[in-house]
Each structure stands twice: as structure tokens, then as C-alpha cells.
Amino acid sequence: MKDSELIERLKQASQGLLWLSESDYPFEVIYWENVDDIKAKLLQVTNCTPETKIEVRELDKFFSQATAEEDWYNDEEMAECKRYQELVHLLKTNLTDIKVYRVGETEVNCYILGQTKSGAIGEAGTATIAGLSTISVET
């Protein structure tokens, strides 16, 4: 899949989904070209200092509650769970080396990022990165 198609599919798959925490936040699609250091890029886009905590999590662990089907779910909750499962599948199918980066504390900027399969490694080892971002409020 071309990067432009992936971006459009991520927009469609995440549209209307909210990341549930103490506040609910939407997802935004991320697409960065020529990235050589993801953590440095994250600090730059979040306007954080190098001392800022960046926690790395696995994709499945991050989405585990959103993708777990419960027998007590009503039709609406089951439909949302299926959408999250489809979103995770889309990410896994089209990105490599996917990780979830959690930047900061209390109001945590969450970035679900991987390297695009069509985005070859560029000059000096840079890569094309795509994925999603959201915010998780944790007090």
C-alpha cells in the first residue's frame, strides 16, 4: 500500500474513535519523512525537554483494553471494540517496528508509530514514520 493510501485508511479507521482515559481524546494521523531519531522527534513535536520521560510500550499491550471483547458488551460497545481491532490490524499490516511512545506524565502524549513499508530508508539512515497520536490523562 502506498503511503498516501495508508494515511487515508488510518484517517478513516480512527475517525470518531476516542482514547478513553480521565478525559477522552481523538486520534490524529502522523506522517513524518526523513526521521533519524524518533525520540528526538517526539521531544521536538511535544515541545518537551530532553529530561522528559518517554516510555515505550508494545502495540498489543497499549490497545489491550480497547480490543478485548467482553460478553457483557452491548451492540455499540462491541462495534467499537471491532473498530479498534481493525485499527490495530491496519497498523500491523502496513507498518514495521511498531512501538507506542508515551511522552510525559499526567497528560501523556501517546504516539503509535512504525516505519512505512513503502518508505525506504533514506539518506543517513532516515525513515518514513506513520501512525497515530492521542492523549491519555492519568492523574
C-alpha positions as CSV (number, residue, x, y, z in Angstrom):
1,M,0.0,0.0,0.0
2,K,1.3,3.4,-0.9
3,D,1.9,5.9,2.0
4,S,-0.9,8.2,0.8
5,E,-3.4,5.3,0.8
6,L,-2.2,4.3,4.3
7,I,-2.7,7.8,5.6
8,E,-6.3,7.9,4.2
9,R,-7.1,4.5,5.6
10,L,-5.8,5.5,9.1
11,K,-7.9,8.6,9.0
12,Q,-11.0,6.5,8.1
13,A,-10.3,3.8,10.6
14,S,-9.7,6.2,13.5
15,Q,-12.4,8.7,12.7
16,G,-14.8,9.1,15.6
17,L,-12.8,6.8,17.9
18,L,-11.8,8.3,21.3
19,W,-9.0,7.2,23.5
20,L,-10.7,6.7,26.9
21,S,-8.8,7.9,30.0
22,E,-9.8,10.5,32.6
23,S,-10.6,12.7,29.5
24,D,-11.4,11.3,26.1
25,Y,-9.3,12.4,23.2
26,P,-9.5,11.7,19.4
27,F,-6.7,10.2,17.3
28,E,-4.6,12.2,14.9
29,V,-2.8,10.6,11.9
30,I,1.0,11.1,12.0
31,Y,3.3,11.0,8.9
32,W,6.9,12.1,9.2
33,E,9.5,11.7,6.5
34,N,13.3,11.6,7.0
35,V,13.3,10.7,10.7
36,D,16.6,9.6,12.1
37,D,15.8,9.7,15.8
38,I,12.1,9.0,16.8
39,K,12.6,10.1,20.5
40,A,14.3,13.4,19.5
41,K,11.4,14.0,17.0
42,L,8.9,13.3,19.8
43,L,10.5,15.8,22.1
44,Q,10.5,18.4,19.3
45,V,6.8,18.0,18.4
46,T,5.7,17.9,22.0
47,N,7.9,20.9,23.0
48,C,9.4,18.8,25.8
49,T,12.9,18.9,27.3
50,P,15.4,16.0,26.9
51,E,14.7,15.2,30.6
52,T,11.0,14.4,29.8
53,K,10.1,10.8,30.4
54,I,9.4,8.7,27.3
55,E,8.0,5.3,28.0
56,V,7.9,2.7,25.2
57,R,5.1,0.0,25.1
58,E,4.1,-2.8,22.8
59,L,1.2,-2.2,20.5
60,D,-0.9,-5.0,21.8
61,K,-0.4,-4.1,25.4
62,F,-1.4,-0.5,24.7
63,F,-4.6,-1.4,22.9
64,S,-5.4,-4.5,25.1
65,Q,-8.5,-3.0,26.9
66,A,-9.9,-1.4,23.7
67,T,-9.6,-4.6,21.7
68,A,-10.8,-7.1,24.3
69,E,-14.3,-8.5,23.6
70,E,-16.4,-8.8,26.7
71,D,-19.5,-10.9,26.8
72,W,-21.4,-8.1,28.6
73,Y,-20.9,-5.6,25.8
74,N,-23.9,-4.1,24.1
75,D,-24.1,-3.8,20.3
76,E,-22.5,-0.3,20.4
77,E,-19.6,-1.4,22.6
78,M,-19.0,-4.5,20.5
79,A,-18.9,-2.4,17.3
80,E,-16.4,0.0,18.9
81,C,-14.2,-3.0,20.0
82,K,-14.3,-4.3,16.4
83,R,-13.2,-0.9,15.1
84,Y,-10.2,-0.9,17.5
85,Q,-9.4,-4.5,16.4
86,E,-9.5,-3.4,12.7
87,L,-7.3,-0.3,13.5
88,V,-4.7,-2.5,15.2
89,H,-4.8,-4.9,12.2
90,L,-4.3,-2.0,9.8
91,L,-1.3,-0.8,11.8
92,K,0.3,-4.2,12.0
93,T,-0.3,-5.0,8.3
94,N,1.2,-1.7,7.0
95,L,3.9,-0.7,9.4
96,T,7.0,-2.3,10.7
97,D,8.8,-2.0,14.0
98,I,5.6,-0.5,15.7
99,K,6.0,0.9,19.1
100,V,3.9,3.1,21.4
101,Y,5.8,6.1,22.8
102,R,4.3,7.7,25.9
103,V,5.7,11.2,26.4
104,G,5.3,13.0,29.7
105,E,3.3,12.3,32.8
106,T,-0.3,13.2,33.9
107,E,-1.3,14.4,30.4
108,V,0.6,11.8,28.4
109,N,1.1,12.3,24.6
110,C,0.8,8.8,23.1
111,Y,2.3,8.1,19.7
112,I,1.6,4.8,18.0
113,L,4.4,4.8,15.3
114,G,6.1,2.5,12.9
115,Q,8.0,2.6,9.7
116,T,6.1,2.6,6.5
117,K,6.7,-0.4,4.3
118,S,6.9,1.7,1.1
119,G,9.0,4.4,2.8
120,A,12.5,3.1,2.2
121,I,15.4,4.1,4.4
122,G,16.6,7.4,3.2
123,E,19.8,9.3,3.4
124,A,21.9,8.8,6.6
125,G,19.6,6.1,7.8
126,T,16.4,8.2,8.0
127,A,13.0,6.6,7.7
128,T,9.4,7.4,6.9
129,I,7.3,7.1,10.0
130,A,3.5,6.9,10.2
131,G,0.9,6.1,12.8
132,L,-1.5,7.8,15.3
133,S,-1.3,10.1,18.2
134,T,-3.7,10.8,21.1
135,I,-3.6,12.0,24.7
136,S,-4.1,10.0,27.8
137,V,-4.9,11.9,31.1
138,E,-3.6,9.9,34.1
139,T,-3.7,11.6,37.5
